[in-house]
């Protein structure tokens, strides 16, 4: 049974004052920041190469990097219990549980869309004689298979932390006290987008990446409000990051488990065009979904 979006925050009837939201927001950042600083200072004290972890260019370092998002889960649990007087599970929605059928269907849908996009991209690359990928972990397939489940679990920790914070805590807490879409969805999504700003890797395309991530964040907020549960947002986010972390990704950073690496420069105009195209595609898909298609699929599961 589908949970109606208008009821997403109805279970949060008290302890949503502005001071609580601000204090909760800052507390989560402090808990996360203090834990990460302590962790990396500890690595430095032990004369461990911290860049090895930050780059995520091996399965081991990628697992550590993704798992480093776990303190956000801890911060959210503490803030919800102490400041807002509610259980951690309330972040999932009124049912206080992840809707796994929503997760599954959203995941399948996004993988299908990205597969279609990949086919179209390969048609273009072959027509222009451009080489798009180079082998990465495909040459060490046994190691890749060995690390597949641990990395998938670490990936869920990473995407879960972001979804629970932006689409769980901020979205529903602000919404519960009467905040409109701008304050509940757009502002948190802009913060989410700015967190992906990386001019060193993407150059001018870093701005398009922020826009791309912000639009995706807003859409995830709207999907969550419509369905009344974080399941679909978690499924979309997980499948998106799994594809870029386990199958097709840029070389260098976060490439510890990708089977193939892009040979295209992240700063190239082609990447900018790709990001803009995906922004348009995401908006179109959401508009179609709100009218008839995906809603029906999700209701049936």
Order of alpha helices (4+ residues) and beta strands (2+ residues): alpha-alpha-alpha-alpha-alpha-beta-alpha-alpha-alpha-alpha-alpha-alpha-beta-beta-alpha-alpha
